[in-house]
Amino acid sequence: MYKNVLQAIDGIEIYPLISFTIFFVFFLGLIVYVVLMDKKYVQVMSGIACEDETEETTIDGLRQ
């Protein structure tokens, strides 16, 4: 039943292409963001879980 309804809609074939394009661009952008991310920032963020809760750490890795 649904197959017949969707076939009757004019221009319906463009929606899967739009969806795929959005999906592809999002993940491509995410990969570019991760590759270009500042390595020092990643090191600081990875060490936050191991630190004492009373200490505050800035993005530069310096304690306040």
Secondary structure, 3 states (H helix, E strand, C coil): CHHHHHHCCCCCCHHHHHHHHHHHHHHHHHHHHHHHCCHHHHHHHHHHHHCCCCCCECCCCCEC
